[in-house]
């Protein structure tokens, strides 16, 4: 690892300087073989075809990443803390976001046991932090099991740059959080600006969370722009569907979630509503600013611990997409998975994702321009039909 020697040196210096301070190097390496039943591709002559896909994929169950996390005890219950974290493609070693040394997190802050934590830098937003733990994609279903295109950001495709974030202490099970991202554009305070807030109440065996997210210019503010897109909609070939949906004036989302533990089983429910304001995906010469499109998404999932080593899960996700002035398209998705722990740090996993699209269709036939129903399992090339199946078998190691 390129920064391994420097990280080790930092750890040694920190340990010598103070017994109350520490720097930890950590990470995950995750790799799998993934089969997809139907993937659309563009031929050299510009025509469109489809076929089965076999790929080596990575960062599925947990993002492949490495990071440094540090803390210094300042006394009186106050600590200084920081985190630097990057993600990479296991198969090639390339950064997920080209040109970004720490594309996941890069922040520094102060934590007080009485007043909470305030941090500054590139961070995940509070809405996603508080609601994300309830969905199957963040537990056992891999990133392919997230909601359509991760448009509601519960799988945290969006990171907030230049962000100020506050997380309260735990007040008898109740926790608050808020994030504000400065756009940094002179003369236009709102451009690329983002903010979110959320709250959680947890008292075993139940938990409830709710929150709101608002991000201006999401494609450029958080998703790398048109040339460096790192979101979950298909953008892998010139005729890929849905890629420009997040090229919008704003993303506005709200949601709620709950979970209940019954012995070795946990049942979780989530609902989110997301609006892409003036999506350029629908732009025409008569309407160059595009149209609004809303997504209503519900998920129910069950996780069951068969033994201390084996966990299985099942989830159903109902995605509804409806553009202004148009009819709705529905994406039915089923996630099935199993995770077997070989040790505290190493696990084997198998996950199957099935999706079926019905309704008016928001895909566009590249040959005729007509609206069609194309399924698209998140993070994979879209199907050339209304259905798609993906199966992944992999290994995950934490260090």
C-alpha positions as CSV (number, residue, x, y, z in Angstrom):
1,X,0.0,0.0,0.0
2,X,1.4,3.3,-1.1
3,X,0.8,5.1,2.3
4,X,1.6,2.1,4.5
5,X,5.1,3.1,5.6
6,X,4.0,6.7,6.3
7,X,0.9,5.4,8.3
8,X,3.1,3.1,10.3
9,X,5.5,6.0,11.1
10,X,2.6,8.2,12.1
11,X,1.3,5.5,14.4
12,X,4.7,5.0,16.0
13,X,5.2,8.8,16.6
14,X,1.7,9.2,18.0
15,X,2.1,6.3,20.4
16,X,5.4,7.6,21.7
17,X,4.0,11.2,22.0
18,X,1.1,10.4,24.3
19,X,-0.5,7.3,25.8
20,X,-3.8,9.1,25.4
21,X,-3.5,9.5,21.6
22,X,-3.7,7.0,18.8
23,X,-3.7,6.7,15.0
24,X,-5.2,3.5,13.5
25,X,-4.7,2.2,10.0
26,X,-7.8,0.1,8.9
27,X,-9.5,-1.1,5.8
28,X,-11.4,-3.8,3.9
29,X,-10.6,-5.8,0.8
30,X,-13.6,-7.3,-0.9
31,X,-13.8,-9.2,-4.1
32,X,-16.4,-11.4,-5.9
33,X,-17.3,-13.1,-9.2
34,X,-20.6,-11.6,-10.4
35,X,-22.9,-13.0,-13.1
36,X,-25.6,-10.8,-14.7
37,X,-28.3,-12.3,-16.9
38,X,-28.7,-9.3,-19.3
39,X,-26.4,-6.4,-19.9
40,X,-26.8,-3.8,-22.6
41,X,-23.7,-2.8,-24.5
42,X,-22.8,-0.6,-27.5
43,X,-21.0,-2.1,-30.4
44,X,-18.1,-0.4,-32.4
45,X,-20.6,0.5,-35.1
46,X,-22.9,2.2,-32.7
47,X,-25.5,-0.5,-32.6
48,X,-26.8,-1.8,-29.3
49,X,-26.7,-5.4,-28.2
50,X,-27.1,-7.4,-25.0
51,X,-25.8,-10.5,-23.4
52,X,-24.8,-12.3,-20.2
53,X,-22.0,-10.8,-18.2
54,X,-19.3,-12.4,-16.0
55,X,-17.2,-9.9,-14.0
56,X,-14.8,-9.6,-11.2
57,X,-16.3,-7.1,-8.9
58,X,-15.1,-5.6,-5.6
59,X,-16.3,-3.5,-2.7
60,X,-19.6,-5.3,-2.7
61,X,-20.5,-6.5,0.8
62,X,-18.3,-3.7,2.2
63,X,-16.5,-1.0,0.1
64,X,-12.9,-1.9,-0.5
65,X,-11.1,0.9,1.3
66,X,-8.2,1.9,3.5
67,X,-8.1,4.7,6.0
68,X,-6.5,6.4,9.0
69,X,-8.5,7.3,12.1
70,X,-7.0,9.3,15.0
71,X,-8.0,10.6,18.4
72,X,-6.2,12.8,21.0
73,X,-7.5,13.1,24.5
74,X,-7.5,16.8,25.4
75,X,-8.8,16.3,28.9
76,X,-12.1,17.1,30.6
77,X,-14.0,14.8,28.3
78,X,-12.9,16.6,25.1
79,X,-11.1,14.8,22.2
80,X,-9.7,15.8,18.9
81,X,-10.4,13.4,16.1
82,X,-9.9,12.9,12.4
83,X,-10.5,10.4,9.6
84,X,-9.0,10.0,6.1
85,X,-10.5,7.2,4.0
86,X,-10.4,6.2,0.3
87,X,-12.0,3.4,-1.7
88,X,-10.6,1.5,-4.6
89,X,-11.6,-1.2,-7.2
90,X,-10.2,-4.5,-6.0
91,X,-9.8,-6.0,-9.5
92,X,-7.6,-3.1,-10.8
93,X,-6.4,-1.2,-7.7
94,X,-7.7,2.0,-9.3
95,X,-9.3,4.7,-7.1
96,X,-13.1,4.7,-7.3
97,X,-13.0,8.5,-8.0
98,X,-10.0,9.4,-10.2
99,X,-7.8,12.2,-8.8
100,X,-9.3,12.0,-5.3
101,X,-6.9,10.8,-2.6
102,X,-9.6,10.4,0.1
103,X,-12.8,10.2,-1.8
104,X,-14.9,8.7,1.0
105,X,-14.0,10.9,4.0
106,X,-11.5,13.6,4.9
107,X,-12.4,15.4,8.1
108,X,-11.2,16.7,11.4
109,X,-13.2,17.6,14.5
110,X,-13.8,17.8,18.2
111,X,-15.8,15.3,20.3
112,X,-17.1,16.0,23.7
113,X,-18.9,13.4,25.8
114,X,-21.5,16.0,27.0
115,X,-22.1,18.1,23.9
116,X,-21.5,15.8,21.0
117,X,-19.2,15.9,17.9
118,X,-18.5,18.7,15.5
119,X,-16.4,17.9,12.4
120,X,-15.3,19.7,9.2
121,X,-14.4,18.3,5.8
122,X,-15.6,15.8,3.2
123,X,-18.2,13.6,5.0
124,X,-21.3,11.5,4.7
125,X,-24.5,13.4,5.5
126,X,-26.7,12.9,8.6
127,X,-29.8,11.7,6.7
128,X,-27.9,8.8,5.1
129,X,-26.0,8.0,8.3
130,X,-29.2,7.7,10.4
131,X,-31.4,5.8,7.8
132,X,-28.8,3.8,6.0
133,X,-28.3,1.1,8.7
134,X,-31.9,-0.1,8.1
135,X,-31.6,-1.2,4.5
136,X,-30.3,-4.6,3.3
137,X,-27.6,-3.2,1.0
138,X,-25.7,-1.9,4.0
139,X,-25.9,-5.1,5.9
140,X,-25.8,-8.2,3.7
141,X,-27.2,-7.5,0.2
142,X,-24.1,-5.7,-1.3
143,X,-24.2,-2.5,-3.2
144,X,-26.2,-4.2,-6.0
145,X,-29.1,-4.6,-3.5
146,X,-29.5,-0.8,-3.0
147,X,-32.6,1.2,-4.1
148,X,-32.9,2.1,-7.8
149,X,-29.7,4.1,-8.6
150,X,-29.3,4.8,-4.9
151,X,-31.4,7.9,-5.7
152,X,-32.3,8.3,-2.0
153,X,-28.7,8.0,-1.0
154,X,-29.2,5.4,1.7
155,X,-26.3,3.5,0.2
156,X,-24.3,6.8,0.4
157,X,-23.4,7.3,-3.3
158,X,-23.3,11.1,-2.4
159,X,-20.6,12.6,-0.2
160,X,-20.8,16.2,1.1
161,X,-17.7,18.3,0.3
162,X,-16.8,21.3,2.5
163,X,-19.2,20.0,5.1
164,X,-19.9,21.0,8.7
165,X,-21.4,18.1,10.7
166,X,-22.8,17.8,14.2
167,X,-23.8,14.6,16.0
168,X,-25.4,14.9,19.5
169,X,-24.6,12.6,22.4
170,X,-27.0,9.7,23.1
171,X,-29.7,11.1,25.3
172,X,-31.4,8.0,26.8
173,X,-31.6,6.5,23.3
174,X,-32.3,9.7,21.4
175,X,-29.7,11.1,19.0
176,X,-29.8,14.1,16.6
177,X,-27.5,15.0,13.7
178,X,-27.1,17.7,11.1
179,X,-24.8,18.4,8.1
180,X,-24.3,21.6,6.1
181,X,-22.2,21.7,2.9
182,X,-20.9,25.0,1.6
183,X,-21.1,25.2,-2.2
184,X,-18.0,27.5,-2.4
185,X,-19.2,29.2,-5.6
186,X,-18.6,33.0,-5.6
187,X,-21.7,35.0,-6.3
188,X,-24.1,32.0,-6.0
189,X,-24.3,30.8,-2.4
190,X,-26.9,28.1,-3.2
191,X,-25.0,26.4,-6.0
192,X,-23.6,23.0,-4.9
193,X,-24.9,23.6,-1.4
194,X,-26.3,20.8,0.6
195,X,-27.8,20.2,4.0
196,X,-29.5,17.4,5.9
197,X,-30.8,16.6,9.4
198,X,-32.0,13.4,11.1
199,X,-33.0,11.9,14.4
200,X,-32.9,8.4,15.9
201,X,-34.5,6.8,18.9
202,X,-33.2,3.3,19.8
203,X,-34.2,1.3,22.8
204,X,-33.8,-2.5,22.3
205,X,-35.5,-4.2,20.7
206,X,-36.9,-1.3,18.6
207,X,-35.4,1.6,16.7
208,X,-36.8,4.5,14.7
209,X,-35.2,7.1,12.5
210,X,-36.3,10.0,10.2
211,X,-34.5,12.6,8.2
212,X,-34.3,15.1,5.3
213,X,-31.7,15.8,2.6
214,X,-31.3,18.7,0.2
215,X,-28.4,18.9,-2.3
216,X,-28.1,21.4,-5.1
217,X,-26.6,20.4,-8.4
218,X,-26.0,16.7,-7.2
219,X,-24.1,15.6,-10.3
220,X,-21.4,18.2,-10.0
221,X,-21.5,18.7,-6.2
222,X,-21.1,15.0,-5.2
223,X,-21.1,12.6,-8.1
224,X,-18.0,13.6,-10.0
225,X,-19.7,15.5,-12.9
226,X,-20.4,14.1,-16.4
227,X,-16.9,12.9,-17.0
228,X,-16.2,11.3,-13.7
229,X,-19.6,9.9,-12.6
230,X,-19.4,7.7,-9.5
231,X,-23.1,7.2,-8.8
232,X,-25.2,4.0,-9.1
233,X,-27.2,4.5,-12.3
234,X,-25.9,2.8,-15.4
235,X,-23.3,5.0,-17.2
236,X,-21.0,2.2,-18.6
237,X,-21.7,2.6,-22.3
238,X,-22.7,5.4,-24.7
239,X,-26.3,4.4,-24.9
240,X,-26.7,3.6,-21.1
241,X,-30.1,4.4,-19.7
242,X,-30.8,6.5,-16.6
243,X,-27.3,8.0,-16.5
244,X,-28.3,11.6,-16.7
245,X,-31.2,11.4,-14.2
246,X,-29.1,12.9,-11.5
247,X,-28.0,15.8,-13.7
248,X,-30.6,18.0,-12.0
249,X,-31.0,21.3,-10.3
250,X,-31.4,19.7,-6.9
251,X,-32.1,16.4,-5.1
252,X,-34.6,16.6,-2.2
253,X,-35.4,13.6,-0.1
254,X,-37.1,12.6,3.1
255,X,-37.6,9.3,4.7
256,X,-38.3,7.2,7.8
257,X,-37.3,3.8,9.0
258,X,-37.9,1.3,11.9
259,X,-36.5,-2.0,13.0
260,X,-37.5,-4.7,15.5
261,X,-35.4,-7.5,16.9
262,X,-37.0,-10.8,17.8
263,X,-34.4,-13.2,19.1
264,X,-32.0,-14.1,16.2
265,X,-34.2,-12.2,13.7
266,X,-34.4,-8.5,12.9
267,X,-37.2,-7.0,10.7
268,X,-36.6,-3.5,9.2
269,X,-38.8,-1.2,7.2
270,X,-37.9,2.0,5.3
271,X,-39.7,4.5,3.2
272,X,-38.2,7.4,1.2
273,X,-39.4,10.0,-1.2
274,X,-36.8,11.6,-3.5
275,X,-37.3,14.4,-6.0
276,X,-34.9,15.3,-8.8
277,X,-35.7,18.9,-9.7
278,X,-35.4,19.6,-13.5
279,X,-33.6,16.4,-14.5
280,X,-31.8,16.9,-17.8
281,X,-32.5,13.3,-18.6
282,X,-35.9,14.6,-19.9
283,X,-34.5,17.7,-21.7
284,X,-35.9,18.5,-25.1
285,X,-35.5,21.4,-27.5
286,X,-38.9,22.7,-26.3
287,X,-38.1,22.1,-22.6
288,X,-34.3,22.3,-22.3
289,X,-34.3,22.4,-18.5
290,X,-35.9,18.9,-18.3
291,X,-38.6,17.8,-16.0
292,X,-39.0,16.9,-12.3
293,X,-39.1,13.2,-11.4
294,X,-40.1,11.7,-8.1
295,X,-39.2,8.3,-6.6
296,X,-41.2,6.6,-3.8
297,X,-39.3,3.7,-2.4
298,X,-40.2,1.2,0.2
299,X,-38.2,-1.7,1.6
300,X,-38.9,-4.5,4.0
301,X,-36.1,-6.9,5.0
302,X,-35.5,-9.7,7.4
303,X,-32.1,-10.8,8.7
304,X,-31.7,-14.1,10.6
305,X,-28.7,-15.4,12.5
306,X,-28.8,-19.1,11.9
307,X,-25.7,-19.5,14.1
308,X,-22.9,-17.2,15.4
309,X,-21.2,-17.8,12.0
310,X,-24.0,-17.9,9.5
311,X,-26.4,-15.0,8.7
312,X,-29.1,-15.1,6.0
313,X,-31.4,-12.4,4.7
314,X,-34.3,-11.6,2.4
315,X,-35.6,-8.2,1.2
316,X,-38.3,-6.8,-1.1
317,X,-37.9,-3.3,-2.5
318,X,-40.7,-1.4,-4.3
319,X,-39.4,1.5,-6.4
320,X,-41.9,3.9,-8.1
321,X,-40.6,6.5,-10.6
322,X,-42.9,9.2,-11.9
323,X,-41.9,12.2,-14.0
324,X,-44.1,15.3,-14.1
325,X,-46.8,14.9,-16.7
326,X,-45.9,11.3,-17.3
327,X,-47.0,7.9,-16.1
328,X,-45.3,5.9,-13.4
329,X,-42.7,3.1,-13.8
330,X,-42.3,0.5,-11.1
331,X,-39.2,-1.5,-10.3
332,X,-39.8,-4.7,-8.2
333,X,-36.6,-6.0,-6.6
334,X,-35.9,-9.0,-4.4
335,X,-32.6,-9.5,-2.6
336,X,-31.5,-12.8,-1.1
337,X,-28.2,-13.4,0.6
338,X,-26.0,-15.4,3.0
339,X,-22.8,-14.4,4.9
340,X,-20.6,-17.0,6.6
341,X,-17.9,-15.8,9.0
342,X,-14.6,-17.8,8.8
343,X,-13.2,-15.6,11.5
344,X,-13.8,-12.2,13.2
345,X,-12.3,-10.5,10.1
346,X,-12.9,-12.8,7.1
347,X,-16.3,-13.8,5.6
348,X,-17.6,-15.5,2.5
349,X,-20.9,-14.2,1.0
350,X,-23.4,-15.1,-1.7
351,X,-26.1,-12.7,-2.9
352,X,-28.8,-12.9,-5.6
353,X,-30.6,-9.7,-6.9
354,X,-33.7,-9.9,-9.1
355,X,-35.4,-6.9,-10.6
356,X,-38.5,-6.6,-12.8
357,X,-39.7,-3.2,-14.3
358,X,-43.4,-2.6,-15.2
359,X,-45.5,0.3,-16.2
360,X,-44.9,3.2,-18.7
361,X,-41.1,2.9,-18.8
362,X,-38.6,5.7,-18.4
363,X,-36.0,4.1,-20.5
364,X,-35.5,5.2,-24.1
365,X,-35.1,2.8,-27.0
366,X,-31.8,3.9,-28.7
367,X,-33.1,2.8,-32.1
368,X,-36.7,4.3,-32.0
369,X,-36.6,6.8,-29.2
370,X,-39.7,5.3,-27.7
371,X,-40.2,4.8,-24.0
372,X,-39.4,1.3,-22.8
373,X,-39.0,-0.6,-19.6
374,X,-35.4,-1.4,-18.9
375,X,-34.4,-3.0,-15.6
376,X,-31.2,-1.8,-14.0
377,X,-29.8,-3.4,-10.9
378,X,-27.8,-0.6,-9.2
379,X,-24.1,-0.3,-10.2
380,X,-24.5,-2.7,-13.1
381,X,-25.1,-1.9,-16.8
382,X,-28.8,-1.7,-17.5
383,X,-30.7,-4.6,-19.0
384,X,-32.0,-4.7,-22.6
385,X,-35.3,-5.9,-21.3
386,X,-37.7,-5.4,-18.4
387,X,-35.9,-7.9,-16.1
388,X,-32.4,-8.6,-14.8
389,X,-30.7,-11.1,-12.4
390,X,-27.4,-10.8,-10.7
391,X,-25.5,-13.4,-8.6
392,X,-22.3,-12.6,-6.6
393,X,-20.0,-15.0,-4.7
394,X,-17.2,-13.4,-2.9
395,X,-14.9,-12.9,0.1
396,X,-14.5,-10.0,2.4
397,X,-11.5,-9.4,4.7
398,X,-11.2,-6.5,7.3
399,X,-7.9,-5.3,8.7
